[in-house]
Amino acid sequence: MASATTNQGNEWRFVAPININTTTENTVSCVKFDPHEDLFWIGSSTGKVTSLLPTNHFTRYSAFVVSNISGVHSLEPTESLIFTLSDTMLRATTRQGIPVAKFTSPSMTKMAASCHMPGTSTFIMGGFQEKLIHYDFVKEKEIRTTELKASENAIIIRYNGTNTFTADTRGNVFVKNSKNCETIHTLDCHQDQVLDFDVQGNKLITCGVSMNRLKNMDQFIKVYDLRMYKALSPIGMPYLPQFARFMPSYCERVCVTYQTMYNQPGQTATWSNHPAGVKMFDLNSNGNSAEFPIETSLISAFDFSSNKNFIAVGNHCGIVNVFADRDQPQVNENSKETVFAAPPVQPPLSFAIDDTTQTFGSIPLGFSQEPLVSDWPTELTQIVYRRRKPPTEQTNVKSIHYLSQIKNPRINSKLKRHNIVPYFFEQEELIEASNDHGSKEEAPQEMKRIKVSKLYKKRPLIVNQVPARRGNSQDETQETYTWNIIRHVTMQSTHGMNLVANTLVQVAYSLSPIRSIVLRHICTEDSCITCELHFLFTAFSSKIGDNSGMLTNNLAWALARNGVSLKAGGVLSATQQIIKTVIDDVARTDASGSICSKFDRHLRCIRCRGLQQQESVTDHLLKLNYAPVYQASLCQLIEKSLHIGDDSGEIECEDCKQMSRMECKRKVRELSPVLLIDTNASSNGFVEFWRRQLSLFERKPGGNRSSALGTVPESPSEKKNCRFGTDCRNKKTCKFVHGLVDWPAEQTKLLEDVDLPEWAHYIPSRIAAQLCEGIVRLSDVSDLPDYDEPSAVIYELDAMIHAVGNGENDVNWTHPVTLLRESPVISSSWTLINEQLVSRLHDHEARHIDGRWKLPALLAYKKKNFDVKTSEDIISNDLFLAEENLASNGMTSLAVQSLEELPKEKELVGLDAEFIKIKTDLLEFDGKTVQMRAVGRASCVDSTGERIIFDDHVKLTDDVEVVDYLTKFSGIVKADLCPTTSEKYLTTHKRLLLRMHVLIQRGVTFVGHALHNDFTVLNVHVAESQIIDTVTLMRLGTQRMLSLQFLVKEILGETIQMEAHDSVVDARYALKLYRKYLEIKEQGLLGSEMRRIYTILPCPSPNQTSSPLVVSTTRKTPEDTNPADAAPKSV
């Protein structure tokens, strides 16, 4: 029960929970109190609108659907109509739910916000497209469309009587002229997205998100004076603000809804225990405040009534909590009378036979248990099955190897494309559509749509912890990222290239022969894929248990620069390209050929059948070929890939002296201990072939021929939570979930049906290979655990990459997942890795595939009991000293020139990097352009700060375009990174990485300010024990983080970064600041000194260089750990 005293002396109390869920869980996307009538409106993420009567215990007044494909983003009640905005449409409806009009336009593609201009019939609409649309609902036409600047959008729109205000997804608020929508001023409010803002008079308040890897929300309300466009002192909040609104009154009164994204101490991670509350206060004095808590899941919508009697808060679970400040609250001071439906008319008791005003439909008709005259006779309603005529034997059958061909008997008739099935009537008359015999085969089975489990669905980005609400609401939960109970190292899919490549990284690391090759290789070649895998594999041991996932941006760049293109072909094409590119590069670095099969290749002329040449070749990746195979087992397909080589094209035959195509056959000399099978997923007949085979081979328990493709296991997050929670009185019979999800228990459910005999699979778990005179025979021995043939070699299925689709017959492939076999003994030994989601599966579920949503892209078989001891090749210290100045100035590097000068283990070094902003179309599907940060300069100094260990500028490649050199913050100009004009020491990104990895390998301790940002952009993985980050050391509790410039000025009394940042200077002062930190802490004055600093914070915008808020970082010091315990006690 919420209880807080208002300025009238009343107390806020909880009125009622409103549940809008029916059969599925609907996120509350928007709420609105009607300013004209006593109604309360709710919009959901599934396109439904509901109105309730607040003065009548919130009983339902009307409900209707405005869109079947989009959520409701905005509700705008007018005097006569209610306007709802979806992704592509503005719809006008009466309050009773009767459609009146709708407006759509080619400019409306991804709408998110609308604003009704008071006193007019005009709406201003915006969204994620770069346009503002003016619509007059009286004239029913679009009166103006304003093109916005590049990367500018309008996801929130406000009006203060003079100007129009819009907010975009980059943290900016734009002040626009209401007549022509020209930008008057731009307020750079937050470093990422603006969650909410409001305007009253000459004051503007905002809440939003800071830009770092976790996108943490700013724990304060920012205030601006619109007369001078000046930032005033921000207002701190107990938790993270979600909504901030002015409550119209004589004073500037503010209402803020806040909530934490972190769980309360001692509680397990869940959506239902995030502390939240509402706080109301006067803006000028921050007094006369009222505050009360809310028991809710993540908040997604907020509104209050015009007379401030009601407050409503909606959440992502479809629940709206309503609060009131008095016993008999009203929605408006003077509301119009609401129109209700007329009461039902009772049937008349009697009326005259000639009364034409009465209808016969008003006469009640009783129900009789006796048969009616209109009933059909029983003999005509019985189910009768026709008897089918047995198929006749065909005499014109031709067999080619294991294929049979039969001529169509109706080839010359109009029914040649129809499958005619003959039946007998009771009179034994044969019914045929023609005089020919019927087809022998049955009609093909129609595939129905299937629901894909959330275990396999594409995961939302882990970096986005802000609850999605305007236009991009999702039904996902952060709870999925705690499902890594097997302690696997996961990777983030920041781009489309990573989405596919990360699956192959998991497979390569799990196979010891490939892992051994990767860990033995290191080189100076730019864009070397094997080197990038080496850097990732060496960091895996330090990342176990880290649920945030590793970044693989450098690997994505290496793949793009080695020819992998995502601009066409989709997920299947990208997966096959990456598999081939990575395996080819790993095999290139393997001088011993330990993962290659060896063949003798024979070319034979198809004209004279003369043998042309014979040569020895190797192959490390077997690609399946489906033409012209109609039906075959997987073992037969692999045999075909082993023995049939690539098409050589037409060449001149040495015997017949004519241009002829050569038939290529291969004889196997030696099979590789690891068989990597590329299923050729991008080929034309891939999906059709696998669907055809699965309908014959694949079975699940409880299935038959009509349901052979089955379903996938249910995900815990697909179940809805009970509204009563743990207090539910009918837990045994209630169909909803109560309390927290027990993921280990859910894992046990996924391991059921392990040894049932009904399972049948197309992919064998074990195959036996027999080699005789160059011919390999493969057999499926999955069901023969005691198979013992001396001449056979057993291969076991160790890893798979599956492409996952949407479950439709016309499937859309969305992403790949990895399946790894953890143990060769138990059947429940498989692990599913779907980005950050890790789950255990038993062998049958792992091998079960479905042509509608799950097909293999890579199969990895490894010889039984074959393992390679991996030995990591230590990166040579000489690679640090390798000089390669790409600039034409002939400048010598400032880096140390001898191994003796390199820092040793646990020795402190200062590190800092400067970034630039670039854009590229190489990393996303369909050539989508993305912007990101790239390192432009990196510097490292020794523990004294006097000697420079390295100071390198990084040369730009031709496949990226610089958006902004960020000279004000980085000190880098265009000429610095161009080889012909640079006066700096210019090197490649690979050389810089080698310097960093040499230092990491030597065990040095890096000291810097916001180091995790530097390591993220460099994409270097460093153990936490080797990092000392002054941004976390010099921080008071959960207060905001302070910039290096501000700390140096207040603690050291010196001034830096006046004109531009210098990474060498920043690295030196980070070391000085750390020394001062140890000195203050030893004196016991750390707490008082930090409190003093936080009391003198400057007021300008956080994005100004003089502000302490320019720092954004993703790592936080654990609450139970002293930040300095892992650092040396002295310098």
Sequence and secondary structure as in RCSB ss.txt:
>XXXX:A:sequence
MASATTNQGNEWRFVAPININTTTENTVSCVKFDPHEDLFWIGSSTGKVTSLLPTNHFTRYSAFVVSNISGVHSL
EPTESLIFTLSDTMLRATTRQGIPVAKFTSPSMTKMAASCHMPGTSTFIMGGFQEKLIHYDFVKEKEIRTTELKA
SENAIIIRYNGTNTFTADTRGNVFVKNSKNCETIHTLDCHQDQVLDFDVQGNKLITCGVSMNRLKNMDQFIKVYD
LRMYKALSPIGMPYLPQFARFMPSYCERVCVTYQTMYNQPGQTATWSNHPAGVKMFDLNSNGNSAEFPIETSLIS
AFDFSSNKNFIAVGNHCGIVNVFADRDQPQVNENSKETVFAAPPVQPPLSFAIDDTTQTFGSIPLGFSQEPLVSD
WPTELTQIVYRRRKPPTEQTNVKSIHYLSQIKNPRINSKLKRHNIVPYFFEQEELIEASNDHGSKEEAPQEMKRI
KVSKLYKKRPLIVNQVPARRGNSQDETQETYTWNIIRHVTMQSTHGMNLVANTLVQVAYSLSPIRSIVLRHICTE
DSCITCELHFLFTAFSSKIGDNSGMLTNNLAWALARNGVSLKAGGVLSATQQIIKTVIDDVARTDASGSICSKFD
RHLRCIRCRGLQQQESVTDHLLKLNYAPVYQASLCQLIEKSLHIGDDSGEIECEDCKQMSRMECKRKVRELSPVL
LIDTNASSNGFVEFWRRQLSLFERKPGGNRSSALGTVPESPSEKKNCRFGTDCRNKKTCKFVHGLVDWPAEQTKL
LEDVDLPEWAHYIPSRIAAQLCEGIVRLSDVSDLPDYDEPSAVIYELDAMIHAVGNGENDVNWTHPVTLLRESPV
ISSSWTLINEQLVSRLHDHEARHIDGRWKLPALLAYKKKNFDVKTSEDIISNDLFLAEENLASNGMTSLAVQSLE
ELPKEKELVGLDAEFIKIKTDLLEFDGKTVQMRAVGRASCVDSTGERIIFDDHVKLTDDVEVVDYLTKFSGIVKA
DLCPTTSEKYLTTHKRLLLRMHVLIQRGVTFVGHALHNDFTVLNVHVAESQIIDTVTLMRLGTQRMLSLQFLVKE
ILGETIQMEAHDSVVDARYALKLYRKYLEIKEQGLLGSEMRRIYTILPCPSPNQTSSPLVVSTTRKTPEDTNPAD
AAPKSV
>XXXX:A:secstr
    B TTS B EEEEEEE  SSS   EEEEEE SSBS EEEEETTSEEEEEEGGGTTEEEEEEES SSS   EE
EE SS EEEE SS EEEE TTS EEEEE  TT SSEEEEEE TTSSEEEEEESSSEEEEEETTTTEEEEEEE  T
T   SEEEE SSEEEEE TTSEEEEEETTT  EEEEEE  SS EEEEEEETTEEEEEEB  STT  B SEEEEEE
TTTTEE   EE SSEEEEEEEE SSS EEEEEEE SS  TT  S SS   EEEEEEETTTS S EEEEE  SSEE
EEEE TTSSEEEEEETTSEEEEEESSSS  S SS B            S   TT TTS GGGS     SS  TTS
  GGGS     EE      S EEEETTEEEE  TTTTSTTTTS    EE TT  EE SSSS   SS         
   TTTS    TT  S   SS   S  GGGGG  TT    B   SHHHHHHHHHHHHHHHSHHHHHHHHT     
TT HHHHHHHHHHHHGGGTT TT B  HHHHHHHHTTT   SSSHHHHHHHHHHHHHHHHHHHH TT TT EEEE
EEEEETTT  EEEEEEEEES EE   TT SS  HHHHHHHHHHB     EEE TTT SEEEEEEEEEEEE  SEE
EEE  TTSTTHHHHHHHHHHHH B TT  GGGTT      GGGS B TTGGG S TTT  SB SS  HHHHHHHH
T S S TT B SS SEEEEEEETTEEEEEE TT TT   TTEEEEEEEEEEEEEE S SS  EEEEEEEEE  SS
 SS EEEEETTEEEEE HHHHH  BTTTEEEEEEEEEETT           GGGGG     STT     S  SGG
GS  TT EEEEEEEEEEEEESSSSGGG  EEEEEEEEEEEE TTSSSEEEEEEE   TT EEEE  HHHH   GG
GG TTT  S EE HHHHHHHHHHHHHHT EEEESSHHHHHHHHT    GGGEEEHHHHT  TTS    HHHHIII
II     SSS  HHHHHHHHHHHHHHHHHHHHTT HHHHHHHHHTT   S TTSTTSTT    S    TTS TTT
TS S  
